[in-house]
Amino acid sequence: MLRKLRQVIDRTDRVAQQCIAVAVYNWTDLKIALETCGDFGRAKTLLDKSVEEFKDSNAEDLSEEELNQELALMRTQIAYVLQMEGKHSAALEVYAQANRSSSDDAGIAAVVATNLITLSKNANVFDNKKKIKTITAPAARQKLSSVQKKLIDYNVGLFYLNNNQIDACRKALGEFTQNYEKDSYLLPLLTVAVMLRDKKYKEAVYYLNDYPHLDLLTAQVYVQQGTLTSAVNTLKTLFKTKLHGHSVLSRVFVFVF
C-alpha cells in the first residue's frame, strides 16, 4: 500500500509539472484538448485541419515562405500537443520548423525556446542557458501575454532548480514572488520545490497550510519526508473534501487500488 502511495504521489506530481511547465502560446487549442478530457489526439486533428484549410485558402496569395510564417503559431501549438502526448521527437521537429519560419517573431521564439527547455531538461545546460536569454529578452517579453510571462518565469526558476543552480533559482523565486505575489498555484509550487531541495520539510508543510487546494502537494512533502502516515491522512482528508476535481481523485483511486 505504501509503495503504491509513493507511486500515486510521484505520478500525479509529474503530470502536474508537465502541464504547468509548458508555455502555451494560444490557449484556445489547449481549451479544446481539456474540454475533450485531455484528448490531445483530437486537438491535433483539429489543428492539422486548420493548417490545411489555411494553406488551401491562401496558396494563391502567399508564397511558401509567407505561408510558413503565418503557420508558425499553429505549428507551435501542434508541437505542444505532440509534446503532451509524449511524442518528443516529433514535437522537436515541429518546434524546429516553427522556429525557422518565425525567426523575426520574438514572441513565438520565446515560447518555442521555453518548450524546448522542458523537453531537453538538463541534457544540454549550455544550450538551454542561451534559450533563457531568448526567453527573457525585452523584445520577446513585449510580445507575450501576462499569462505567458508568468509561465516562462516559472520555467526559468525550474530550470535553475533542476540544474542545481540554487542561487540563481532563489533569485528567480524572489522575482517571481515580487511579480506574482497573489498567485495561488505556481508561486507555492516553486516555493515548495525550493524548500524541498533545502530539505525544509516542516517549513514546507507549514507554508502549504495557506493553500488548502494543494493538499496533494502536502501529501507529497510528507512522502519525501518519510512520514507516510501523515501522507495517508492527508489523502483521506482530500477524498472527503470537494477541493479537488473528480479527475484527480479518480486518478488517485486508479493507482491505489
Buried (B, 14 or more C-beta within 10 A) or exposed (E): EEEEBBEBBBBBBEEBBEEBBBBBBBEEBBEBBBEEEBEBEBBBEBBEEBBEEBBEEEEEEBEEEEBBBBBBBBBBBBBBBBBBBEBEEBBBEBBBBBBEBBEEBBBBBBBBBBBBBBBBBEEEBEEBBEBBEBBBBEEBBEBBEEEBBBBBBBBBBBBBBBBEBEEBBBBBBEEBEEEBEEBEBBBBBBBBBBBBBEEBBEBBBEBBEEBEEBBBBBBBBBBBBEBBEBBBEBBEBBEEEEEBEEEBBEBBEEBEE
